[in-house]
Amino acid sequence: MSETYIESAVCDPETAERLRAVDDVRRFFARLGRTGEDAPKYYIQTFGCQQNEADSERLAGMCAAMGYTRTGLPDEAELILVNTCAVREHAEKRALSIIGSYKHVKDKNPGLLIGVGGCMVTQKARADKLKNSYPYVSFTFDTGAANRVPELVRDALNGRGRSFVLSEEWKIAEGLPIRRESKHMAWLSIMYGCNNFCSYCIVPYVRGRERSRSAGAILKEAEALIADGAKDITLLGQNVNSYDGGPGEDGRRIDIADLIHKICALEGDFRLRFMTSHPKDASDRLIEAMAAEEKAAKHFHLPVQSGSDRILAAMNRKYTAEAYLEKVGKLRRAVPDVSVTSDIIVGFPGETEEDFEATLDLMRRAEYDMVFSFIYSPRDGTPAAKMENQVPREVSSERMERLLALGAEIADRRNARFVGRTLRVLAEDVSKTDPEVLTGRGDPVRPIHFRGEKSLIGQFVNVRITGARTYCLEAEIV
């Protein structure tokens, strides 16, 4: 993947003060003659969601600004940053295992700095575990302290000991530099945190309350992305629908629909996406914006989590299955060919066979193009973890198999509608299985594979869909 380095929006005063440490680190290496080909290297390991990927691009931007160059091999690095996830226990255990493996890298290179950030270390128990059981970890930084990484690196290089940061409040740090993984695809965070407190979810506890970036800062970043060649931009937020950009010129508060209209009005040839949406906040205005704007990709990710009203209430989701399906119906009427995807949790505490059958029934009625399904994973600190009637793993696994089979059956039917059509897609990259095949992205949620020259990567091309599989579409260039 190519990289591109851009400056973000204008720094807020606190971030500007924090980033002065960037110059200190750069001068530190310059005094040692560590520049150019001899510059120190950094390695970033990312776990979790798209928001974490976007956060890692900012971490990479700060590393580059400090004078580090990227490496894909942790053994070559003098700075390793691990950006962790806490949504599921498996992600935490995997992160701890990876961090444990870096002890051998540290043994070979005592000067190596290891920093751990993200959602996992926002939990004090996990931060304390790293402090007490992983003595080779140099520092940790929670989700509210990414802009402090240059300070932590500077202090570690100057021998000031280990640091473990737990923020007292979460703020938005405007102006962090970004080093994007792709020149033609970009994440654009518009808000952080969540106010919903779904009973199974750790996010409000590790990401804080909802806080939105200003529309002006977002538009400046979008303009910079487009000017730099981005052709596919995804607006990110834990609950992107509840974006609140403050009062506009007419006095009405700027919402996600307004933001979509404003970004789509920018000059340039690009597609705009957004995720993740909460059904209770998926407004008519948002649906109308997707329908009206040609640059808005016709894909709506609308997590339902369960088709049982009883389970939805226990999850604290604040809608019923029928209300959800009404919203899907409204979306399909406004955007007839929209691709709808969803998240579903299997085996939530107390889920009966009747509850699960209600979920399967909702899937049939919603006709999802793709479902991201998960077996319920208890998270310490959430209400659901203390609920009675935890579903046995073998029951959840059997239900998951049935859900996956139904999801594939519906997806096959949905994919078939594209066969014979000509679609405009963005050539993303070379296929992982065939170097002569490109992978493209369009309105269909499935990847589109077609033969083409590598020079097409990053460009829009017209392709005719020749075949449909469960997990991809096959095409040929028109």
N, C-alpha and C positions, 0 to 999 in steps of 0.2 A: 504494500500500500504506500502511496505517496504521502508526504507530509506537507503541510503549509502552515506558516506562522503568521498570525495577524494580531494586531492590538485589539483589545475589546473596547467597550465604551469608556468614556472619560472616568478616571478614578474618582471615587469618593474620598474625602480627606483621610479617613481612618485607613483605608486600603493603601492610599499613597504613602502614608507614614510607614505602614507595615512593609511595603515593597522597597523601602530604602535599603533594607537588608540585602536585596538583590545585588545592588552595587557593591556592598561590602564583600559578598561572596565572590563576585566577579573579580574584584581587585585582589582578593586573597589568592585566587588561582593565577592571576596575572603576575603577581610578585614571585610566584614559584615557576613561572614560565610555562604554565599549563594552559596553553591556548592552541588554537589550530588543531593539527592532527594529534597533539599530545593533550588535548582537553579531556577532563574527566568525563566518564560516561554515566548515564542514568538508565534505570530500567523500572518500568511501572507495570505492576500486576493488578488487573481490574476484575472484580467480581460484581455480579448483580445487574441492575437495570440500566436502561439508557441514560438515566440521570447520573449514575455513577460513571458511565462512559464519558459523558459531557464533563463531569468534574475532573476526570483523569486528563482530559485534553487541557484543562486549565493548569493542572499540576505539571503537565509536560511543558506548557508555555512558561511557567515559572522556572522550571529546570533549565530550559533553553536560555532564558534571560539571565540566569545565574552563571552561564558559561559551560553548562554540561551539554554533551551530545548524546543522542539516543543510541542504545544498543538493544538488540533482541535477545541477548544472552546475559542472565543474571551473573554468571561467573566473571564477566568483563566489567561489571558495574562498580562504581565507587559510591553510588547512591541508589538504593532500592526503595521504592515507595509501593506499598500494598494498599489498594483502595478496596475496602471490605464491604460486605453485604450482611444484613441481619434479618432479612425477610424470612428465611427458612434455616432451620438448624443445620441442614446439610451444607449450606453455603458457609456458615461459620466454621464448621469442623474442617471443611476443605481449606479455608483460608488459614486456619491455625496450623494445619499440616504443611502447607506451603511455607508459611513463616518459619516453622520448625526446620524445614529443609535448608533454609538460608544460613543456619548456624555453620554448616560446612563451608559455605562461601566466606563467611566472616572469619572462620579459623584460618583460611588460606590468605585472607586479606584483612588484617586487623583494622586497617583504616576505613573499611567499608562502613557507611552509614545506612541504617535500616529504619525507615519510618513507616508507621502503620496508621492509616486514616480510614474515614468512612463510617458507615452506620454501626458496625460491630463495636468499635472503640468508643462510640458515644454512650454505650452502656458501661457504667462505672465498673461493674464486676469483670467485664472483659478487659477493660483498660488495666485494672489491677492485676489480672492474671498475666497480661503481657509484661507488666512492670516486675512482677515477682518471679515468674517462671520462665521468662524469655530475656535473660540479662543482656543478650546481644542486640536487642531492639533499642535503637538510639532514642527514638521519640515516637509519641502518638499524637494524633490531632483529630478531633471529632469533626462532624459535618459542618459545624459553625466556625471552624478555624483553618480552613484550607489556605486562606491568605496569610497565615502565620508560618507556613512552611519555610520561606526564605529565612526568617528569624531562627527557626529551629535548626536549620542546616548551618547557619552562621555560628550559632552558639555551640553546636556539636563540633564544628571544625576548630573552634577556638578552645576546645577542651573544657567547656562549662558543665559537663555532665549530662545525664539523661533528662528528658523533659516529657511530661504527660499532660496534655492540655484537655480540659473539659470546660467548654464554654458555659457561662452563666446565662447567655441569651444567644439566639440565632439572629444574625443580621445578613443582609445582602451585600456582598463585596463586589462593587462595580469596578471594572477596569483591569481585572486580572488578564494577563496575556494568554493567548490560546495557541496551542500547536495541534492542529487537526490531523487526524489519521488519514482522512481522504480529502482531496481537493474539490471533489464534485458533490460530496454528501456532507451534511452538517447538522449537528444538534444545536438547538438554540433554546436555552433555559429561559422561561418567562416567569416562573414562580417556583417557590420552594415550600415544603412543609404540607401539612394536612390537618384539617379540623374535624374530620369525620369520625375518628375513633371507632372504626369497625372492630368488633370484639376480638378478632383473630390477628389484627395487624399491629406490628411494632412501629410502623413508620412515624406516627405522630410523636412517639417518644424519642426517636433517633434523628428525626428531621425537623422537629419543632412545629409551631403553628404556621398557618398559611401566611405567606408574605410575597407580594408581587413586585416585580421590577417595573419601573416606569415605562410607559409606552415609548417615550423618547429614546431611552437607552436601548430598548429592544430594536427599534427601527434603525438606529445607528449601527447596531451590530449586524442586523439583517442586510443593510446596504453594504457593509464591509464584506460580508460573506458573499454576496452576489457579485460584487466587484472582483473578488478573489477567485471567482469561478464556480461557486456552489450552484448546483442545479437541482438539488433535492434537499430541502430544509425541513426539519421536524421540530416543532415547538414542543417543549417538554415542561411537565409539571406533575407533581404527585396527583393533583386534581386540576388538570389544566382548564376545565370548564369554569371553575370558580375564579379565574383570573380577574383581578380588580386593579386596573391601571390608573385609578383616581379620576377626578372630573375632567371631561374634555372641554372643548371650546364652547359647546352648547350647555355646559353645566351637568350633563348626564355622565355617569361614571363609565369609563371605557372598559368594555367587557371583551371576552375572547372573540366574539363575532366582529366587533369593531377592529380588533387587532388583526384578524385575518383579512378584512377589507383593506386596511392600511398597508399591510405587507404585500398583498397581491397587487396593490396599485404601484409598487416600486417598479422601475424599469428593469428589464432583464427577462431571460427565458429560464424559468425555474418552476418546480412544483413545490407546494407547501402542504405539510402534514401536521398533525398534532396528536399528542397522547400524554397521559392516560386520562380518560374521561370517566366521571362518575355519573351514572344514569340520572340521579336526582337533579343534577345540575346541567344536563344536556338540554339546553333551551331551544325553543323554536327559532330564535335569532341565530343560534349556532348552525342549526340545520339549514336555514335559509342562506347563510353565508357560504356553506359548502356547496349548495346547489347553484348559487349565483356566480361564484368566482371560478373562472376557467382554470386558473393556476392552482386551485385547491384540489388535491388528490381525492378521488371519490372512494375513500376508505375510512370507515369509522370504527375505532376500537372501543367497544362499550361493554366492560366487564359486568357480568350478571352474578357470578359466584354460585348461585343456586336457583332452582326453579320452584322451591318450596317456600311458601309465605312464612311458615313456621320457622324454618331455618334462616330465612332472610331477616326476620325479626330478631332472632338470637344473634345474628351477625351484626345487628345494628346498621343495616343497609338503607333503611328509610324509604323503601319502595316495595311494591308487591310485584309478583310475576306478571299480572295483567297490566299494571301500569308500565312495566318495562316493555312488554310486547306492544303496547300502544305506541310507545316512543319509537320502537323499531319500525312499526307500520308507518308512522309519520315520516320517518327517515326514508323509507323505501318509496313512498309516494312522491317525496320531494326530489329524490335522487334515485330514479328507478334502477340503475345498474350498479348501485353502491355495493362495495364489498364490506360486509360486517363481520367483525371478529370479536371474540370475547374471552374472558378468564372464568374458569369454573373450579371450585374447590370440592373435592370428593372426600367424604368421611368426616365432615364437621361434627363436633360433639353432639350426640343425640340424633344424628341423621338415621332415619329408618329407611326400609326398603321403599315405602310409599313416598317418602321425601325424595329419594334418589330417582324414582320413576317420574316424579314431577319435573325433575331436572332434565331427564331424557325427553319428556314431552315438550318442554320449553325449547330444547335444541331443535326438535323437529319443526316447531312452529316458527322459530326465529330464522332457520335456514342459514346457519353460519358458514362463511367461507373458510374459517379456521377457528379452532378453539385451543387455547393454551390452558391445559388442565393440570391440577396439582393435588396430590394427596395432602390433607390437612397436616400441618406441622405445628405443634404447640410452641408458642413463644413466651418465655418467662416474662411476666410483667403485663401480659394482656389478659382480659377477663376470660376469654375462651379457654386459656390454659388451665383454669381452675374449675371449669364446668364438669359436671358429672356426665356419665354415659359416653366416655371417650370410645370411639369406634375402633374395634380391633383392626390391626394392620392387614390381616388376611382378608377381612371383609372389604376394606377400602381398596385393596389391590384388585380384588375381583370386580368391584364396581368400576374401577378405573379402566380395566380392560374392556368392559361393555361400553363405557363412554367413548373410548378411543375408536372402537369399531363403528359406532354410530357417527361420530365426527368424521371419520374417513369416508363413510357412505355418503353423507351430505356433501362433503367437500368434493367428491368425485362428480356429483350431480351439478354442483355450482361451477366447477372448473370447466365442465363440458360446454357451457354456454359461450365460451370464448373461441372455441375451435372454428376456424374459417374467418375469424375477424382480423382486421388489420389494426394494430395498436401502436401508439407512440410510447416508446420505453426509453429509459436512461440506461445506457450500457455501464454497469457498475464495475465489473471486474472480470477476470478470467475464472472459469469454472474450476472448482477444486479437484475435479475428477478428469477433466480433459482440457489440456492447454489450448486447443483449437476452438473451444466453445466459450462464449461470453455469457455472463449472467446479467439479466436486465431487470429493471423495476418500473412498473407502471401502476395503473389503478388496481389491477388484480393483485391481491395480497400475496399470491404465490410467486416465487421467482420464475423468470422466463429465460430459458436457455436457447441460444441460437449460435450458429457458426458465424464468425466475423473476425476482422483484423483487430489486433490490440489497440491500434490507433483510434478505434471508435470509443474506447473507454472514456467516460466523462462527457459523451455526446448523446443527444436524443436521436434515436433511429426508429423508422417504421418497420414493424415486423408483422408477418402473418402467422397466426397461431395454427400449428399443424397437428398438435396432439396435446392431450391433457392427462396428467397423472395426478395421483393424490397429493403429492408434495411439490409439484412444479408444472409449468406449461412448457411445451416445446414449440419452437417457431423458426421461421426463416426470414432473412432480410428481404424486404420488398424493394 
